[in-house]
Amino acid sequence: MKYMLYHVGHRLWFHKYAYGLLLLELAVSIGIFAAGLNLLFSNERILDSYRETLTKTKTVIYHNSTANRPQADGGSTDLPVRYEDYIALEEQFSDETVIYYAANYTASAVLFLYGKINEMHPVEFIFMNDAMFEDMFSFKRADDRLYVGSRAADFLDKAGDPSQYALRCYGAGGDKGQQDLSTQKINAVCSNFRMEDGKIVLDGDHALEWEPIPDEETTPYIVRSSIGGGYMQMSDRARWDIRDCIIGSTDMLAYLSDDYEPFDSVLQLCYREKDFDPAVAAQMANWLSSRRWEEGYKFSVSSKLYTMQQDADAMETVTLRYLAVAAVIFVIGLAEGTGLVQRQLFLRREDLKTACCCGAEKGQCFGEIYMETVFVFLLGGILGLVGASASALLTDTVGAAMAELMAEANYPVVVPVPVTEPVHAVFHPELILPVVLLCLMSGLFCVTLVVLRTRK
């Protein structure tokens, strides 16, 4: 055995240039192949992690509007995402996503004392669907019931007491002059909504009772996160204080009167299954844009995964080309290895005949050649893996592309998403065993092919 190893080493050194070229080809091909697989596997793990995340977190669909969008008396004439648009989205995408929708109508509540403003509070009517309500609050809401924050409830209590307050209600676009208030000592004014007998009147046929929001301190704010382009910061305008909110269901939008002034809408989605199509959010945004472009609305999606998936697809296309080149180089190495084995048999044919005549077994004679070939293939595979491991630190993943995109954004992000994924590829140790087996089988293939051809 010792003599065999010595003889193998001697032969390798004697043909070092030919074997060195084969070693280089194998190291380059396996290195490129392993580096490409490392990148593909790293990107897939990053995307898989975000797919898992997006089944638990919400994707926001933002909207922007042009400056010349139709206005009425300084207020909006319609919601960015109308109730009928929301219903159509539910019909199209409810099997794949859970849609969270809310419509905001702005109003105000004012208490006048001797004709002058004594107290003024904003009032936000938020009509949200069941998915958003259940996600935000821990209690189950009743049908045909409005839930009111503490500051809004305090005003409604006062305005509902005719013995203490003279109630005035003005609809959206109505005359809000104060000339008829000076004759009263105390007046309660509802602007952009109506009250009657302590109830909130949505239209002539629907006057609803209300009750305070239970445990409102557990949900102090409702994040707006609807206007895109970074125009809104996380301030009072980017969220609604729950104390000023009056919350109803989206079903109430069907009969809401023109007294209520539409202001904004919120549209979010959460994917139901991990194996989803990240283009769904973009399809929803495009569909909304096509419906509202005449009114000056444009919708965009904040789906980080969609951008990452596009980058990963582009990387995969380039990587597959490199893998094809690596496969060609490896095939060339196999052909060269076969040629080297055949040349060894030709140069050592006399030695092999003499050894066989002296009683040496054929397996032992061909074993030396097999050991030479397998040693070169294994060494080439190991060098390739080492190179792939080193190059992983220099190979950018989709995480690097996303980090660069976030860093170059010239506008503040409303809801920033932290970049936690690795920006460089990670070496996958599970590639070691397949590479070793490939080298062993390739060496055996070369020797077996030459032996079969030699016998013929």
N, C-alpha and C positions, 0 to 999 in steps of 0.2 A: 504494500500500500504506500509505504514511504517512497519507494522507487517510482511508483506510478505518479505520485504527486510531483516528484522532482522532474520526471520526464515531461509532464504536462506543463509545468512552469518553464522548462527549457524550451519547449516548442512554442509557447506563447511569446517568449522573449525573442526567439529566432525569427518569428513572423510578426514582430511588434507593429510594423507599419500597416500591414494589411488588417490585423486585428484592431489596431488603434483607430483606423478609419471606420471599421464596423462599430466599434465602441462609441465613437462620436455620433454616428447616425442613430444608433439606438438611444443614446442619452438625449439627443435633441428631440427625437420623435416622441419618446415617452415623457420627456419633460413638458413639451408643448401639450401633449394629450392630457397629462395629469393637471397642468395649470388651467387648461380650459375646463376640465371637469370641476376643479375647485371653484372656479368662478361661477359656473352654472349651478352647482350645489349651494354655494353661498347665497346667490341671488334667490334661489328657490326657497331657502330657509327664511330669508328676510321677508319675502312675499308671503310665505305661509304664516309667518308670525303676525303680519299685518292683516291677513285674512281673518285670523282668529280674533285679532283686536277689533276689526270692523264689524264683527257679529255682536260685539258688546258695546261699541261706541257709535256715535252718530256722525254721519256725513252731512254737511250743511250745503244747501244750494243757495247761493247768494244772488242778489239782483242789483242792478244799476239802472238808472233811468236818465234819459237825456234832459237837458235843461228846458227844452221847449215842449215837454210833456203837458198835455192839457190840464189846466188847473181851474178851480172854481172858488172865487173869493179867498184865494190864498191856500185853499186846502186841496187835497187829492180828490180826484173824481172816482177813483176805483182802487182796489187793492192790487198789489203786484201779482200775487197768486190769488185769483178769485175762487169763490166757493165752487163754482162749476169746474174750474181747472183742477182743483183738489179732487173732486169726485172722479173726473176722467183719469187722473193719475192713479187713484185707488183701483179703478177697473183694469188698468193696463199693467201695473207693477206690484200689486198687493201679494201675488204669489211668491215673488222674489224678495220683497223688502217689507219692512214695517215703516209706514210713513207717519211722521210727526208733523202736524200742521196746526198753526194758530193764526187767527186774523185779529188785527189790532185796530180798534176804533178809538180815536182820541177825544177826550171831553174835559170839562173842568167843572169844579164846584166852587161857588163863591158865596160868602156871607157878607151882606151889606149892613152897616149900622149907620142910620141917619143919612142914607144916600152915598156913603163912602165904603170902600172895601175894608172889611174887618178881617176876613180870612179868605185865602184862595188856595185851592188844592187841585193838582192835576188828577184826572181820573182816566184810567186806562181800561177800556173794555177789551178783554181777551177771550175770544171764542176759540177753544182748542178741542181737538178731537180726542177720543177716548184714550188712544195710545199715549199721547203727550200728557194728558191729565193723570193717568195711572202711573206714568213714569215719574211725574213730578210730585205727586201727593200720595200719602199713604191711606187716605180714606176713599170710600166709594161714593161717588156723587149720585144725587137723586135726579130724576127726570124733571124737567121744567123748573129748575131751581138755579139761582145765581149765587155764587159765593163771593163774598166781599171782604177786602182787607180792612184793617182796623181804622185807618184814617178815613177811607171812603165810607165805612160803616158809621163812623161818628157823624159825618155830614148827613147821611141818609136818615139817621135817627132824628136829627134836628129838623131836617126838611120835612119829615113825615109827621111833625107835630104842628098842626094848623093853629093851635092856641098860642104858640110861641113865635112861629115864623110864617111869613107870607111867601108862598112858593111861586117862583116864576120859572118856566122852562122854555128854552129856545132851541130849536132844531138847528142842524148844520146849515149855515148860510143865512140864518134868520137875523132879524134886527135885534142886537143886544144892547140897545141904548139904555141909559140909566134914568131917563127923564121920568119914567113912571114909578121909580123906586123911592123918590125923595119923600113921598107922602107917608111912607111906612117907616116905623121905627127900626124894624129888623126885617130883612128880606133874605131868602135863600134862593139862589139862582142856579139852575142846572143848564149848563151850556153844552149843546150837541147831544143831549139825551133828555128823556122825559120821565117824570114821576107822577104817580097819582095814587092817593090813598095809601101811601107808604110802599107802594109797589113800583117796580121799574117797568115802564111801558116800552116794549119793543116795537109794536105797531098797534093799530086800533083794536085788534082782536087778541093780543097777547100781552097781558100785564103779569109779570112774574114776581113771586116772593123771593126774598133773599135771606141769607144767613151768613154769619161771620165764618171766615176760613178757619178751620180747627188747626191749632198748633202752627200758626203762620210763621213763627220764628224758625221752624225747621226748613223753610224755603223762603229766605229773606228776599231773594231776587229771582226774576225770570230773565235769563240772558237772551238778549234780542238776536244778535249774530245773524243778521239777515242782509244788511247792505254790504256789498262786496267792495273790492278795491282799496280796502284799508282806510276808508273815509271816517269810520267811527272807532273810537277808542273804548276801552272797557271803563266807561264812566256812566253817569246817570242817564245819558242818552243812549247808551248801548245796552241798557238793561232796564227792566221795569221793577220798581219797588213794589213788593207784594202788598204793602199797606195801602197803595193807591189803586189796586187792581179790582175789577169786577169781572169774575170769570164765569163764562157760560160754555155751552157746547156748540160745535160747528153746525148742528142741526138748526140752531136758532138763526143762523145766517139766512136761511131760506125765506124768512118772513121779517127780517129786520127792515125798519122803515128808513126813509131818506133823512130823518132827523139825526142819524148817527153818521159821523164823518169818518170814512175809511182813512187809515194812515199807513199801516204796514202789515206785512205778513211774514211768518216764519215757516220755512219748509226744511225738514230734515228727514233723513232716512237711515235705517239700520238694516243690514242684510240678514236674512233669516238663516241661510246655510253658509258654511265655511267655503264650500266650492261654488262661489258665485262669480258672475261676470262683472268686473269692476267698471265696465263701460255703461252699466245701467244708470248710474247717477248722471253721467254725461248725456245719456239719451233723454233723461227727464229734463235736464237743463235745456237741451236743444229743442225739445218739444215745446217747452214753455216759451222759449224765445220766438219760435215760429208763430205761436199764438198771440204774443203780445208785442211784436216788433212795431206794429203800426202805432201803438201807444208810447213807444220810446223805451220799452223795457228790454233789457238783455240779461240773461241768466248765466251764471257760471257755477262750477262745482269745485269744492275744496278737497276733492278726493286725492289724497296723497298716494294711495295705492294705485290709482289709475295712471298717474304720472310715472310711478316706479315701474308699473307693468310695461308701459311703453318703452322705458329705458332698458328694462330687462330683455324685452323682445329684440330691441336693436342690438344689444350686447350678444344675445344668443345667436343672431344671424352671423355676426362677425366671428364669434367663437366657433361656430360649426364649420366655418371655412378653414380656420386654423386647425381644427380637428381633422378635417379632410386632408390637409397638407401633411399633418403628422402621420396619418394613416398611410399616405403614399410613401413618406420617408421610411416608415417601419417596414413596408412591403419591400422597398429597395434594400433595406438591411437584411431582410429574410433571404432575398435572392442572393445578396452578397455573401451571407453566411453559408448558404447552400453551396455556392461556388467555392468558398474557402474549404469547406469540408471535403468537397470533391477533389480539390487540389491537394489536400493533405493525403487523401487516399492514393492519389496518383504518385505523389512524391515518396510515399512510404509503402508502396505496394511490395517492394522487395523485402523490407523489414517485416511487414505483416506476414508474408509467406514464410520467412525464416522462423518467425516466432511461432506460427502455427505448426510448422514441421517439428519444432523443438518441444511441442506439447502444450503450448499456451492456448487457452480457450479463446474462441472468437469474441465472446462477450467481453473479455478482458482487453483484447486488442481494440475493439471499437469503443470500449468504455473510456479509454484515454481521449479519443477524439470527441466523444460526447461530453466529457468533463471540460475539455477546452472550450467547446462551443457554448455550453451552458454557463460556464464561468464568465465568458464575455457578455452573454445576454443578461445574466444577473447583475454584473457590474454596471452595464449600461442602464439597466432598469433602476438600480439604486442611485446612480448619478442623476438620472432623470427625475426621480422622486425628490432628491435633495434640491435640485434646481427648481422644481415646482414649489417646494416648501419655501424656498427663499423668495421666489417671485411672487408668492401670495401676499407678501408684505408690501409689494409695489403695485398690485393689481387692484384697481378701484372697482367697487361694486355699485349697485344702484343706490346704496346708502350715501356714497360719495357724491353722486350726481344730485341727490336730494339735498344734501348739506350745502352744496355749492349754490343750488337754486334758492334755498332759504337765505343764504348769506348775501346773495346779490339782489334780493328783493328791495326795491327802492321805496317801499311803503311799509308802514307798520302792519303786522298781521293781527287781525281781530282775535282769532283763537289760535295762537301758535301751537304747533305740534312738535314736541321735542324730537330731535333726531337721535335716537338711541341705537339704531342698527349699526353694525360694523361698516366702516367706510372702506376697508380692505378685505380681500378674499381670505378665507380661513382654510388652512390645509386640513384635508379630511383623511385621517389615518386608515379609514376603511378601504382606501385605494391601494394600500401596500400589498395585501394578500392577492388581489387580482393581478397586479403587476408582476409579482413573483411567479404566480402560476402561468402567466402569459410567457414569461421568459423561459421557464422550464419546458413548457409545451412547444415553444418556438424552437428551442435548441433540439428537442427530440424530433420535431418535424424535419428540421434540416438534415440531421443525421439519418433518419429513417428514409427520407426521400433519396438521399445519395446511395444508401445501402441497396435500396430496391433497384435503382437505376444501374448500380454496379453489378448486381446479380444478373440482370438481363444481359 
